[in-house]
């Protein structure tokens, strides 16, 4: 059986790349795309895919499906309402939207636990970002002075990015310091997609861990892995891509 998937933000830059990956995946069925701006239009026509016919609908309630995985790459205010509706319907969720308040994240985690669905709410689904986090965690065992520089396209609303916030949390944990004590510098410029450098310094030397996304297809493999695994997370909200890519072994 193919996994039924609904994508919110499917006409956006990242949502389109992710949606195309889901559409091409042999074990997934893209059953609906959500877009208020383009509701009623055909996704295949917008994508320039003549072999695809999928009318866009504005809301979760417009999707006639008992179960689906909702993949969301939009913005936090509308996403919170949409995700809450999906969880209430018993759907699992895979979320790349960033900028949620602490209260909204806590509310989502509570709702997920209450309904027993799975949730992967991850700031960055690219494999390179996950590897960079692991490298930074290791480097911070030996280097105490560190700063983060992140850059994104000019239209990105949250500052600093969700990826940089997670990196600051990781560094704070290993350095036993508050996350907000880690300096984070944000750049928003045309021509950028998603870039981050973690720079460590000590006497006579520096280490730079850098990750650059030049194309949003970088997020596809991580999202597909999350869609395949999220149903196994029943009642849990995970925010570490490592729990998707490298899950703990089942106990004997």
N, C-alpha and C positions, 0 to 999 in steps of 0.2 A: 504494500500500500504506500502510495506517495504521501508525503507530508503536506497538508494543505497550508498555504502561507498567504497572509494578507500583508501588504506593504504600505505603510503610511509615509508620505513624502516621496512617493515613487516617481514624481516628475521633477524632483530636485536633483542637484548635481550628485550628491552622494547616494540618495535614495534610488536614483536611476541606475547607477552602477551596480548597486546591491541588488535591485530588482531584476536587472538583466542576468546577474549571476544565478539568482533563484530560478528564473524562467528557464535557464539552460541546464540546471541541475537535474539529472535523470531521476533522482529520488524525491523531488519536490514538485508541487503543483501550485503555481501562482494563481490563486482563485479570485483575488480582488486587489485593486489598487485604490488607496484613499487619497482624495485631493478635493478640497473645497473649491479651489480656483478653477480646476478643470473638470469638475463633476459633469457627467453626461457625455464627455468626449471619450474617444477610443484611445486606449494606451498604445496600441500598435501603431496608430497613425502618428501620435506624438513622438514615439520612439523611431519612426521610420521603419517599422517591421511589418511588411505587408502580410506576412503569414500569421500575424497575431491579432486576435480580436478580444478585447477585454475592456468593457465600459468602466469608467472610473465612477466611484460613488463618494459622497462626502463624509459619511459617518460609519462607525463600527456597526451601528444598528441596521445599516442598509445591506450588510453582508448576510446572506442566507446560508449559514453554516453552523452546525452544532459545535464544531471544534476547528480551530486553526491556531497557527502560531502568528502572532502579530509582530511584525518587524517595524520599528519606528525610527526614522531619521528625520525629525522635524525640529520643533522648538519646544522648550519645556512647558509653557503654560497650556497650550492646546494638548500636548502629549500627555500630561498628567490626567486630564479628563478622559482622553481616549484609552489610555492604558488601564485606568480604573474600570472603564466599561468592559474592556476585553477580559480582565481578570474576573469580573463579576459573572461573565458568561462561561468561565471555566477554560479560557484560552491561556496558553503559555505566551510569554512575551520575550522578545529579544530587542534590546534598546541601545541605539547608538546616540540618541539625543543627549546632549549635555546641558548643564546649567540649572539642574534641579536644586531647589533649596533643600536644606537638611530635613525640614519638616515634610516636604513632599517625598523624599527618599524613605523616610521612616514610615510614612503612610503607605507607600507602595509595598514596602517589606512586610508591614502588618497585614495588608490585604492579601498579599501572596501567601503568607503563612495561613491565614484564615481560610482561604479558598483551596489551598493545597495544590496550587499550580506552580510551574517553574518560571523563573525570571533570570535572564542574563542582562544586567544593566551595566554596560561596560563603556568606559570613556573612549577607548580606542581599540578597534577590532583588528588592526594591522599586526601581523606577526612580528614585524620589526620593532614596533613600540613595546611589545611584550618582552622581547629579547633585551631591549634597552633598559627596561625596568629591572630585569634580573642582573644585568651587568652593573647598573647603578647601585643596586642593593649590595653587591659584593664589594664594589669600590669604596662605598661609604663605611665599610668595616675598617678601612685603613686611612682614609682621608676625611678630615672633619670639616674643612672649608669647602663649601660648594654653593653654586648658584645655578639657576635654571633660566634659559632663554627660550621662549617659544614664539613662533611666528605663524600667522594664518592669513587667509584672504581677507580683504578689507570689509566684507559683509558679515563676518562672523560676529555674533552678538556677545557671547560671553568672553570675559577677560578677567583672569587668565583662563586658558582652555581647561576643559575637564582632564585632559591628559596631563597637563602641568600640575593641576591640583593633586592628582593621584601620585605623580612623581614626588611632590613635596611631602605627601603623607608617608610614602615609602622611605624617603630620606630621613624624615623626622623620627620614624620608628627605629631605624637602625642607629641613628645618631643620638637617640633618646632626648630629642628636642621637640618642642611644639612645631607642627607643620608650618604654621604661619611665621616661624622664624627663618624659614628657608627663603632667601630672596628669589622671586620669580619676576622676570622681565617679559613683557608682552609686546609684540609687534603686529600691526594690522596693515598690510600693504597689498595693492593690486599685484598680481603675478605670483603670489604665494599660494600654496595649497595647505600644507600642514608640515611644520618643521619644529624640531626641538633639540636643544643641546644642553647637556648636563655637564658642567665644568667644575672639576675638582682641582684644588691647588694646594701645594705644600712647598716647603723650602726647596727651591731649585728645580721644580717640576710641576707639570700640569697634566691632567687627563681629561679628555673631552669625549663624551659618549653622545653621538649625534644620530638622529634619525630624520629622514626626509621622505615625505610622501609627495610624489610628483603627479600621481594619477589616483583617483579615488577607487579604482579597481583593487588597490592595495587592501581594502577592507573586506573584500568579498570572501576570501577563504575563511577568515575568522567568523564572519556572520554565518556562513554555511555550516561551519562546525557547531556553532551555538544552536542553530535551528535543529540540527540532528540530535543534540544532547539535552536541550532544555527541558524536555518532558521528563527526563530522569531526575530533575532537580526538585520534584514535587514539594512545595511548601517552602522553598528556599529562594532567596535573591542573592546571586553571586555578582561580584563586580571585578573579579580577577579573571582575565582571559585564560590564565594558567589552569583554572579549574575546568575549563572547557577543553583545552588542548592537551592537558596532561593530568587527567583526573586521577584521584587516589585509587589505588587498587582495592578491589572488593575484599573484605575480610574473609579469611578462610572459614 
